[in-house]
Amino acid sequence: MEAQTILQALILGLIEGLTEFIPVSSTGHLLLAGAAMGLTDPSWDTFTVLVQLGAILAVVVVYFQRLWAVVASLPTQASSRRFAISVILACAPAFLAGAVLHDYIKTVLFETPLLICWSLIIGGVVLLIIDRTAPPASDHDAMQLSLSKAFLIGLFQVLSIVPGVSRSGSTIVGSMLLGVDKRAAAEFSFFLAIPIMVGAFGLDVWESRDLISADQMGVVAVGFVVSFLSGLVVIRTMLGFIQKRGFAPFGWWRIAVGVAGLAMLQLTP
């Protein structure tokens, strides 16, 4: 691997880990960063999906004890079974939409920087509004949401098939509109990330199996490690941050990145 390629993988892995679990759209940031660095090879689009598995592993590590307790108690605890079913119901709409629209997402939506920029800006405005006007919270535990509420949150998650919308952002906004408090909304988005991103990883590996070479896997490995380590830092600090500051800073960040992206597109020949 060339030094420049390794540096690009490091940068993209860092962006993925820092943005996957905050409502700013990791995919949007990765695609815009790739465009800024001139990464036009289709293999880099595959990289943006494969490297996300590192960030997902960070969730598993941080929440391992709680998740393992659920798995171990499935045969005996109704609450564990309900939580497992709630995650399945919340993920089902996105799984279906992703499977049906996979080619369109990769060949059209991923290749439309203007759409990504406007999605970032509009999503930022929505986040600012919801942060101030969300109804009073009635749910404070991400593992005890009703099945109907989990399914409705899953419908919001489908919006994230558009790059720039943000998977975590759409689930957090949906959760808060349905009366879930900020911390629980963020945690539920963490839990949903595991099956969603593992599924996206598996589908993309299969669809791109002819594009993945030994050299490409080396690049992915570099991005994977950086994504995992930076993801750990974000997960461990995010919940405390949003309890103090809310989601408004992320809304402003989305708007700033979207405007910067629009400016970059105007200046690009």
C-alpha positions in Angstrom: 0.0 0.0 0.0 1.2 3.5 -0.8 1.7 6.0 2.0 -0.9 8.3 0.5 -3.5 5.5 0.4 -2.7 4.6 4.0 -3.2 8.3 5.0 -6.5 8.4 3.2 -7.6 5.3 4.9 -6.6 6.7 8.3 -8.5 10.0 7.6 -11.7 8.2 6.5 -11.5 5.7 9.4 -11.2 8.6 11.8 -14.2 10.4 10.2 -16.3 7.2 10.4 -15.5 6.5 14.1 -16.1 10.1 15.1 -19.4 10.5 13.2 -21.1 7.1 13.1 -22.9 7.5 16.5 -23.6 11.2 16.5 -26.5 12.6 14.4 -24.4 14.2 11.6 -24.3 11.4 9.0 -21.1 9.4 8.8 -21.8 8.3 5.3 -22.3 11.9 4.2 -19.1 13.0 5.8 -17.2 10.0 4.3 -18.5 10.7 0.8 -17.8 14.4 0.9 -14.3 13.8 2.3 -13.7 11.2 -0.4 -14.8 13.7 -3.0 -12.5 16.4 -1.5 -9.6 14.0 -1.7 -10.4 13.0 -5.3 -11.3 9.4 -4.5 -13.4 8.4 -7.5 -12.6 4.7 -7.7 -15.7 2.6 -6.9 -13.7 0.6 -4.4 -13.7 3.6 -2.1 -17.5 3.6 -2.0 -17.2 0.0 -0.8 -14.6 1.1 1.8 -17.1 3.6 3.3 -19.4 0.6 4.1 -16.9 -2.0 5.1 -15.0 0.3 7.5 -18.2 1.0 9.5 -17.9 -2.5 11.0 -15.1 -1.1 13.1 -17.4 1.4 14.7 -20.1 -1.2 15.2 -17.6 -3.4 17.1 -17.0 -0.4 19.4 -20.7 -0.5 20.4 -20.5 -4.3 21.1 -17.5 -3.8 23.3 -19.0 -0.9 25.3 -22.4 -2.6 25.8 -21.2 -6.2 25.9 -22.3 -6.9 29.4 -25.8 -5.5 28.9 -26.2 -7.2 25.5 -24.9 -10.5 26.8 -27.2 -10.3 29.8 -30.1 -10.0 27.3 -29.0 -12.9 25.2 -28.4 -15.1 28.2 -31.8 -14.4 29.7 -33.9 -14.7 26.5 -35.3 -18.1 27.6 -36.4 -16.9 31.0 -37.0 -13.1 30.9 -39.9 -11.6 29.1 -38.3 -8.2 29.2 -35.2 -9.5 27.3 -37.4 -11.1 24.7 -39.4 -7.9 24.3 -36.2 -5.9 23.8 -34.9 -8.3 21.2 -38.2 -8.2 19.3 -38.2 -4.4 19.6 -34.8 -4.2 17.9 -35.9 -6.6 15.2 -39.1 -4.6 14.5 -37.2 -1.4 14.4 -34.6 -2.8 12.0 -37.0 -4.6 9.6 -38.1 -1.5 7.6 -34.5 -0.4 7.0 -33.4 -4.0 6.1 -36.2 -4.2 3.5 -35.6 -0.7 2.0 -31.8 -1.4 1.9 -32.2 -4.7 0.1 -34.7 -3.4 -2.5 -32.9 -0.1 -3.1 -29.2 -1.2 -2.7 -28.1 -0.6 -6.3 -29.9 2.7 -6.5 -28.4 3.9 -3.2 -24.9 3.0 -4.3 -25.0 4.1 -8.0 -27.3 7.2 -7.7 -27.6 8.5 -4.1 -23.9 7.9 -3.2 -22.9 9.8 -6.4 -24.9 12.9 -5.7 -22.9 15.3 -3.6 -25.5 18.1 -3.9 -28.1 15.9 -2.4 -25.8 15.0 0.5 -25.1 18.7 1.2 -28.7 19.7 1.3 -29.6 16.6 3.4 -27.0 17.7 5.9 -28.4 21.3 6.1 -32.1 20.3 6.2 -31.3 17.6 8.8 -29.4 20.1 10.9 -32.3 22.5 10.9 -34.7 19.7 11.9 -32.4 18.7 14.7 -32.2 22.2 16.1 -36.0 22.4 16.0 -36.6 19.0 17.6 -34.0 19.7 20.3 -36.1 22.6 21.5 -39.7 21.5 20.8 -39.8 17.7 21.4 -42.7 16.6 23.6 -42.0 15.8 27.3 -40.2 12.4 27.6 -42.2 9.4 28.8 -39.6 6.7 28.1 -36.3 6.7 29.8 -34.9 3.2 29.2 -33.9 2.2 25.7 -34.4 -1.4 26.5 -38.0 -1.0 27.6 -39.6 0.7 24.7 -43.0 -0.6 23.5 -43.0 -2.7 20.3 -45.2 -0.2 18.5 -42.9 2.7 19.4 -39.9 0.7 18.3 -41.5 -0.1 14.9 -42.3 3.6 14.4 -38.7 4.6 15.2 -37.7 2.0 12.6 -39.8 3.8 10.0 -37.9 7.0 10.7 -34.6 5.1 10.3 -35.6 4.3 6.7 -35.0 8.0 5.9 -31.3 7.4 6.4 -31.0 5.5 3.1 -30.4 9.0 1.7 -26.8 9.9 2.4 -26.6 13.0 4.6 -29.7 12.2 6.5 -27.9 10.2 9.2 -29.1 6.8 10.6 -28.5 7.9 14.2 -30.1 11.3 13.5 -33.3 9.9 12.0 -33.7 7.4 14.8 -33.0 10.0 17.5 -35.4 12.5 16.0 -38.1 9.8 15.6 -37.5 8.7 19.2 -37.7 12.2 20.7 -40.9 12.9 18.7 -42.4 9.8 20.2 -41.5 10.8 23.8 -38.2 9.1 24.3 -35.7 11.1 26.3 -32.4 12.2 24.8 -30.1 9.6 26.4 -32.4 6.7 25.7 -32.9 7.9 22.2 -29.2 7.9 21.6 -28.7 4.5 23.2 -31.5 2.9 21.1 -29.8 4.3 18.0 -26.6 2.5 19.2 -28.4 -0.8 19.6 -30.0 -0.5 16.2 -26.7 0.2 14.6 -25.4 -3.3 15.3 -27.8 -5.3 13.1 -28.2 -2.6 10.5 -24.5 -2.1 9.9 -23.7 -5.8 10.1 -26.4 -6.4 7.5 -25.1 -3.5 5.3 -21.6 -4.9 5.6 -22.6 -8.4 4.6 -24.6 -7.2 1.6 -21.9 -4.9 0.4 -19.2 -7.5 0.8 -21.3 -9.9 -1.4 -22.2 -7.3 -4.0 -18.6 -6.0 -4.2 -16.8 -9.3 -3.9 -15.2 -8.9 -7.3 -13.8 -5.4 -6.4 -12.2 -6.4 -3.2 -8.5 -7.3 -3.6 -5.8 -8.2 -1.1 -4.6 -4.6 -1.3 -8.1 -3.2 -0.7 -8.5 -5.4 2.4 -5.3 -4.0 3.8 -6.7 -0.5 3.3 -10.0 -1.6 5.0 -8.0 -3.0 7.9 -6.3 0.3 8.5 -9.7 2.2 8.4 -11.3 -0.5 10.6 -8.8 -0.1 13.4 -9.0 3.7 13.4 -12.8 3.6 13.2 -13.0 1.2 16.1 -10.7 3.2 18.4 -12.3 6.6 17.6 -15.8 5.0 17.9 -15.0 3.8 21.4 -14.1 7.4 22.4 -17.3 8.8 21.0 -19.6 6.2 22.6 -18.0 6.6 26.0 -18.4 10.4 25.9 -21.5 11.1 23.9 -24.2 10.4 26.4 -22.7 12.7 29.0 -22.3 15.4 26.3 -25.9 15.3 25.1 -27.3 15.4 28.7 -25.4 18.7 29.2 -25.6 20.3 25.7 -28.5 18.5 23.9 -28.3 17.9 20.1 -28.1 21.5 19.0 -24.3 21.5 18.5 -24.7 18.6 16.1 -27.4 20.5 14.2 -25.1 23.5 13.8 -22.2 21.2 12.7 -24.4 19.6 10.0 -25.4 23.0 8.7 -21.7 24.2 8.6 -20.5 21.0 6.8 -23.4 21.2 4.3 -22.7 24.8 3.5 -19.0 24.1 3.1 -19.8 21.2 0.8 -22.0 23.4 -1.3 -19.2 25.9 -1.5 -16.7 23.2 -2.5 -19.1 22.1 -5.3 -19.3 25.6 -6.6 -15.6 26.0 -6.7 -14.9 22.6 -8.3 -14.7 22.8 -12.1 
